[in-house]
Amino acid sequence: MKSLRAALPLAAFLLLCALEVSAQAPGGNLGAQSMRPYWHVFVAYGIAWLLIGGWIISISRRLSKLEKQSTE
């Protein structure tokens, strides 16, 4: 949980940076642009985040198991 609390400000900073960059994007007609050609990129990032989340859950379960074993 401590690492999640530490990562929250970083995630907020990155989100604000992304919003700032998107606000400064060249070209006035942003509404006409489509993200459809990049669907595979979003799917890949989603899969990557799911794998990372599963890995974190796996690590936390193993650590809790080790803590239980060390207290016995």
CORPE-V544907 format. One line per field, one symbol per residue. phi: phi as a letter, one per 40 degrees, with the letter a starting at -180 (. if undefined). A space follows every 50 residues. Layout:
# CORPE-V544907
phi: ???
This chain:
# CORPE-V544907
phi: .cccccccccccccccccccccccccgcbccccbcdcbcccccccccccc cccccccccccccccccccccc
